[in-house]
Amino acid sequence: MATADETALEPAADVLDSRRAGGMFLRGSGLRMVAYAGAVLASVVSIPLVTRHLQKFHYGQYVTVTSLMLIVVALSEGGLANLGVREFSTGDERERREFMRSLIGLRVALSTLGGVGAILFTVAGGYPTVVVEGTAIASVGLVLATLQGTIALPLTTGLRLGWLAVLDFIGPATTALGLILLVIIGASLLPFYAAAVAAYALTFAITAVLVRNQITLRPAFAPARWRSLLRESVVFAAATALGAIYFQVVVVAMSLLTNAGQVGVFGLAFRVLSVVNGIPLLVVGSAFPILLRAARDDRERLRYAIQRLFEGELLVGGFLSLLFVAGAPFAVSVMGGSGYPGSATVLRILGCGIAATFQSAVFVFALLSLRRYRELIIVNATMIALAVLLAGTLIPAFGARGAAVTTLSLEVALASVLAATLFTRHPELRPHLGMAARMLLCLAGAFVVALVPPLTSVESALAGSAAYALLVLAARAYPRELLHELRQLTGR
């Protein structure tokens, strides 16, 4: 077995082609999920303090800036992260170093331009001064976050997922600590926008140390090379970035179509949900280098990987959907108290779509690995248009609940269309549905246990979770590789 240091120095291509890749992915993604759970716990501690301190009016303004920044990230990222994974997975050492220099320079330029654009949008939109200033502060964090994500590519392609797990925890934990300190000192809204900047600076510094022997941090401001990168990445951008926007489109539409109170009600539920929406991208994104190599060299290996990702994401996504639907009242009372009436109903509506979000991640990365960019562009553009249509129709009439129904509809529609696209174009990759059917039956039984008896939300969540676990074990409705890795870790 290779040591951690040997793995760190092993070329990405050798790691991805080795028989160890699958085990490294399972263990590493497991560590990343544990780290993510720790980050969620940090958020659980900080969010209730922040929501109570800011109240729903100012919290709505805080969420508006956050969502605006996420839109800018999706647009300025331009598919370059996925392009970077592809190039770094296949090039030799010299090619990787030169590629990274150009990529760093380009991403600094694009994120700076995106930040300026976001500031101009808030000014043109007539937002309050504190929102404009908050957007300017958040734009600094945007540049740092972009840099950190770019230089972390060697960790991803080398399957050094343990270090990524550490970074996954440190960033949110540092942000949470900053928010808690601001609440303690009674800060106004504006400093809250700066809480994440320190976290981004810290994770960037740690990442720079980890990859210092693999890449140079000196950017190359080379317009000719940038044009080449942009030509390649524009397809990635249309294929991936647009698909990440529709969630944020709903939030921004809320800020334009209804009052700040309704934005706060939806924003609290959306913030609670957002702590789990990153999990599918984290897990499937960790497997992306393996999918890329399998799509190029071994379609049977690709089918196997898609099958296991499909089952794993359904297992976890179904459980989280159950947990959020059953426990929504408790989650909202903890996170926001009594100042956000209606948020529990909004969260329950949003929670129904979690499983679909998890499946969408599998289908998107599978299509990317197969270079089905045109299909992804069409699907994602359609989702953006549908988001605008539904938001414009439902939000003025139903406020936060209309926004929740819009989001749920988009999640289900996206997963369905992506699945149809993938398996129509590549029927040989269709997963066997026997285990998935057993999982869905187990999930249905758990929902009955959780929601039919007259229980409190905490009791419902606990009863449903216990029932789901027992039913899954009894029906053996889980990927066998998970059990194999658990036995290896426990020495059994």
N, C-alpha and C positions, 0 to 999 in steps of 0.2 A: 504493500500500500504506500502511495506517495505521501510525503509529509506536506504540511501546509506551505512550507517555503518552496518545495519543489513544484507544487501546483502553481504557486504564484509566478514562477519563472518559466513554466511550460508554455509554449506557444498556444494561442487560442485554438488553432486548427487541430493540434494534437489532442488537446483536452476534449474538443467537441467530437472528434472521431473515435475516441476511446470508449471502451465498455464501461468506464467509470462515470461517463457523463450523466447517465440517468440517475444513478445513486447520488452523485454530487448535486444534481438539480433537486431531488426529493429532500435531501438533508438541508441544502441551502435554502430552498423555498420554505421549508418548515421553520428554520431559524428566522427567516424574514417575517413569517407570520407571527412568530412569538414576539419579535421586536415590534412588529406593527401593533400587536395587542398591548405591549407596554406603552407605545405611543398613544394608543387610544385611551389607556388608563390615565395617562398624563392629561389628555384633553378632557376626560371626564371630571378630573379634579379642577381644571381651570375654567371650562365653559360655564358651569353654573355660577361661578363667581363673576365672570365677565357679563353674562346676560343679566344678572341681577343688578350689577353696577351700572351698566349702560342703559338698561331698560329697552323696551322693544323699539322705540323711535331711533335712538342712537345705534342700537345693535343692527337695525335694518340698514343704516348707513355703512356700518362696518362690513356687513355681508355684501353690500352692493360693490364696494371697492374690491373685496376679495374675489367676487365673481368676475368683475371686469378684468382683473389681473389674470385670472385663469383663461379668459378668452384671449387676452394678449399673448399669453404663453403658448396657447394652441396655435395661434396665427404666426407668431414670430419663430416658433420652433420649426415650423415649415417641413415637418417630416425628417428633419436633419438628424434627430436622435436615432431613429430606425435606420436611416441611411448609414449613420456612423457605425451601428452594430454590424450592418452588412459588410461594410468596407473593412472594418477592423478585424472581422472574422476571417477574411480571405487574403489580406495583403501580407507582404513580408515586412520585416522590421523597418527598413528604410521607408517603404511606402506608407506604413502606419504613422510614422513620425511626421512625415511631410503632410499627410492627410490631416492629422490632428492639429497641426499648426494653422492650416487654412480654416479648418472647422472652428477652432477657438476664435480666430479673428472674425469670421463671419457671424458667429452666434453673438459675440459682443456687440457687433454693429446692429444686428437685427433686434436684439433685445432692447438696446438703447432707443432705437427708432420706435419700437413698439411702446415703450414707456412714454415717450413724447406724444405718440398718437393717443394713448389713453388719457393723458392730461388734457390734451386739446378736446377730446370727446366730452370730458366732464365740464369743461368750460363752455363748450357749445351747447351742451344739454342743460345748462342753467343749474347745475348741482350746487349745493351750499359750499362755501369756501372750505370748510373742514374736509369735505369729500375730495375737492380738488387737491388740497395739500396732502391729504392721506394717499391719494393716488400717486403723487410725486414721490412720497416716501417709499411706498410699496414698489415703485419702479426701480429704486436702488436695489431692493431685495430681488427683483426680477432678474437683474443682470448677474447678481451673485449666484442665484439658484441656477440660472442657465449655464454659467461657467462650471459649477459643481457637477451638474448632470452631464456635461460634455466630457470633462476629464475623468469621469467615473466609467467611461466605456471599457477600458481594459479590465475592470473588475467584473463587468457583466459578461464580456466575451470569454474571459478566462474562468467563468463560473466560480469566481471568488465571492460567493454569495454571503458567506459569514461576515465579511467586512461590510458588504452592503447592508446587512441586517443591523450592524452597529450604527451605521449612518442613518438608517431608517428610524432608529430610536432617538439618536442624539438630537436631530433637527427638531422634531415635534416636542421633545421633552424640554429643550432649551426655550422654544417658543412659549410653551405652557408656563415655565418658570417665570419668564418675562412678563406674561400677562398677569400672573398671580401677584407679582411684585407691584405692578401698576395699579391693581385693585387695592392692595394694601395701603399704598400711599395716596389713594383717592384721585388718581390721574383723570384728566379729561379725555375725550375721545381721541384726539390727535395722536398722542403717544402710542396708543394701541396699534396703530398701523405700523409702527416701527419694531414691534416685538419680534417679528420673524427675521428682521435684517441681521441681528446678531447671530441667530441660529444658522442662517445661510452662510455667514462669514466663517463660523466655526466648522461647519461640515465641509466647506470648500478647503479650508486649511488642512483638515485631516485627510481628505481625499488626495490633495496635492502631495502629501508625504507618502501615501500608499502607492501612488503611480509614478513617483519621481524617476524610477529607473526604466520605465517603459515608454514614456512620452516626454516631450518638452512642453513646458507651460508657456513658452514664448509664442505669442500669436503671430500669424503672418497676415498682413493686410495686403492681400494680392487680388485686386479686382478681377483679373483674368481667371484665376483659379476659382474665385467666388462665383463667377458667371457659370462655370462648369458645374460647380456644386449645386447652384440654384436650379439649373436646368434639370439636374437629376432629382433634386429634392422637391421640385414643384409638384411632381406626381405623388410623391410620398405625402406632401402637405395636403393635397386635395383628398388623398385616400385615407389619411389618419387624423389630421388636425380638425377637419370639419366634424368628424364623428365625436370629438371631445367637447364641442362647443354647445350642443343643444341644451345640456343641463344648465349651463350658465346663461344661455339666451332666455330661458324662462325666468331666472332671477332678475336679469336686467329688464326684461319686459315688465315684471312686477313693479320695479322702481319707477317705470314710466307710465304704467296704466292704472295703478292703484295707490293707496296712501302708505305712508311709512309704517303704520301699525300693522297692516296686512303683510308688508314685506318682512317685518320682524317675526310675525307668526309663522310664515312660510320659511323664513331664514333659519329659525331655530330647528324646525323639523329637518330642513335640508342639511344643516350643519351636523345634526346627529347622524343622518343617513350617510353623509360624506365620509364618516370615519370608516365605513365598511366598503364604500365604492372603490377605494384604492386597492383593496385586496386582490380582485381578479387581475388587474393590470400588473400588480406586483408579482403574482404567481406566474401568470402566462408570459409576462414580459421576461421573467427569469429564464423561461424555456425557449424564448425566441431564437437565440443562437442555434439551439439544437434543431428547431423546426426549419430554420434556414438551410442548415447542412443536410437534413433529411430530405427536404424538398428538392435539393440539387442532386443528391447522390442515391437516395434510397426511399422510394415511395412507400414501401411496406413499413419501413420504420416510421415514416410520417403518419401513415394511417394509425399505427399503434399509438403514437404520441397523441394524436388528436383524440383517439378513443379514451385514453386514460385522463387527459385534461378535461374532456367533456364530462366524464363521470365524476372526477374529483371536484370540478367546479359546481356541478349539480348538487353533490352531497353537501358541500359547504354553503353554497348560495341558498339552497333550500332551508338549511338550518337557520341561517341568519334572517331569512324572510320570516320564518316562524317566530323567531325571537323578537323581531321588531314589531310584528303585527300584534303579538300577544302582550308584549311589555311596553308598548308605546306610552300609555298614560304614566307609568312609573318613570320612564326615561325623560319625558317632558317635565314632570314635576321636579326631578332631580336637576335637570339642566337649566330650566327657566323659572320654576316656581309657578305661582298663580298669575304671573304677568303676561302669559302668552296663551290666552283662551283659544281653543280650537286647534292648537298645535298637535295634540295627540291624534286627532282624527286625520290631520294632514300627514303625520308620520305613518299612520297605519296604511293610508293609501299608497304612500311612497314605498313602504316596506313590502308591499305585494309584488313589486317589480325587481327586487334584489336578485332573485334567481335568474331572471332574464338578463340582467346586467352582467352577471358572471358568465353566462353562456356567450354573450356578445363578444367578450374578450377572447374566448377561444376561437370563434369564427373569424374575427378580425385578423388575429395574428396568423391563423392558417392561410387566409387569403393573401396576406402580405408575403408570407414565405413562398407562396406560389406565384407571386408577382401579378396578382389579379387587381391591378391598380385601377383600371378603367371601371370595373364593377364596383369597387369601393367608392370611387368618386361619385358614381351615380347614386348609390345607396345613401351616402352621407349628405350629398346635396339635397336629396329628397327629404331626409330627416330634418335638415335645417328649415326647408320650406314648410314642412309639416309642423315644426315647432312654432314658427311664426304664425301660421294659420290658427293652430289650436290655442296658443297663448292669446292672440288677438280676440278670439271668440270667447274663451272660457274665463279668462282673468277678469275682464271688466264686469262680467255677470256674477261670478262666484268667488272672486278674490283668491285667498290662499288655497282653498279647496280646488278651485279651477286650475290653479297652477300645479297642484299635486296630481290631478287627473291628467293634465297635459303631460307631465313628466312620466307617469306610469304608462300612458298610451305610447309614448315615444320609446320607452324601454322595451316593451313587448313587441312593438312594430319593428324596431331595429334588430332584435334577436331573430325574429321570424324571417325577415328579409335576408339577413346575412346567412342564415342556415340554408335557406332555399337557394341562394346564389352559389354558395360553396358546393353543396351536394348535387346541384344541377350540373355545374361545370365539371365536377370531379366526383362522379357517383362511386368510384372505387374507394373513396375516403369516407363514405358514410359509416358512422359507428353502429355497432350492434346495439339494439335498444333493450335487450333483456334486463340488464342490470339497472338501466335508467328507469324502466317500468317499475322494478321493485323499489327503487328509491322513491318514486312518486307515490306509490302506495303507502310506503312507510310515512312519508311526509303528510299525506292526507289523513292517516290515522292519528298522527301527532297533532294536527290542527284540530281534529275533533276533540281530543283529550284536553287541548289548551283552551278552546273557545266555547264548547258546549256547556260544561259545568259552570255554576255561578261562583267564579273565583275572582280574587283580586288580580291585577295585572302581573304582580310579582309571582303569585301562585300559578297563574296561567303559563307564564314563561317557563317556570321551573318544571311544571307538570308536562308541558309540551316537549321540552328539551329531553327530559328523562324518557318519555315515551318514544321519541324519535331515536334516541341512542339504543334503546332496547330492541325496537323494531328493526333497525338497521343491522344490529348484530345478529338477531335471530334469522333475518332473511339473507345474511351475508351480502348486503347491498353496499359494498365498498370495494374500491380497487385493491386487488390482492397485493400490489407492490407496497401499499402503505403499511400493511401488516408485516411484510417482509422487512421493511426498514425499521419499524418499531422493534421487531425481534432482534435485529442486529444491534440497535442502540442499547437495548436492555440486556444483551448477551444471552438471549434465550434461543 
